[in-house]
Structures are given as C-alpha cells and as structure tokens.
Amino acid sequence: MTSSEKLLDAVASVDDVEKILDELLSQEKEINDKLDHLLNANNQPDLTALEHIQSSLHVDDQIARLWDKIGPTAETASGLSERVKKLDLEQARVKECLKYVEDVEELKVPSASTLLTDSPAFWEYIKPWNDKTGTRRLHFFISLP
C-alpha cells in the first residue's frame, strides 16, 4: 500500500478528505512548477555543440559511403598510373636506343665514304664508267652495311 492509500484508509471525516486533497493539490502545483521550469525555452541547455557533432557525424557517414563507391575506382586508377609510368620509362628507353642506332647509321655513311674515296683501288674501279654509272657505283658502296 502506498502512503496515499494509507491516508485514505485513515479518513474519518470530510475535514480529513479536504486536508488530503489540499496536500495533493500542493504537490501537484510543485510538480507543475518544476515541469514548467524544465520545459521553459529559456532554461533549455545549449545544444549547438551536440548539433555540430551530429552534423559532423552525418558528414562522416557521407564520406564513408562516398569512399565505398569511389574507393575501388581510385585503387584501379592508382594501379593504371603505375603501369603508365612503367610504359613511359620503357618508351624513353626505346627512344634512346633508336637515337643510338640513328647516330651509328649517321656515322657509318661518312666513314664508309671516306674510306672508299681515300682508297686508290676505288678510283681505279670506277674510272672506266661514265659519270652516271660511277655515281651509281659510289652510292652502292656508300649504302653497303
């Protein structure tokens, strides 16, 4: 049994009922005053910090979802980037080799022509032909590997 029920059981007259009613009304008034104070907008705590944290959590969720969507693509792009760098390096090496071959070929023609034109046997070989045939022979010898 609660205290209110004990009081009601002890009621013997109308005055006792009025006394209990006054006590209950006074308790109700105190409770209403406390509730009014708690529900008053001026007495509410500052929730801006909590709202800021909540919004930042929302941003974190969005970042996580975005990473789930973009992450695999970013990893693929990174792998492709590494492969392109390797291909660029290989291409540079091939270009360097081709330049070396071109340089060697450029050196070969003047060297061959110098060796041939300085040789008396060469001039004896082309002497019997006319200028056109000699020029063709000279070109033939220069173009030899």
Buried (B, 14 or more C-beta within 10 A) or exposed (E): EEEEEEBEEEEEEEEEEEEBEEEEEEEEEEEEEEEEEEEEEEEEEEEEEEEEEEEEEEEEEEEEEEEEEEEEEEEEEEEEEEEEEEEEEEEEEEEEEEEEEEEEEEEBEEEBBEEBEEEEEBEEBBEEEEEEEBEEBBEEBBEEE
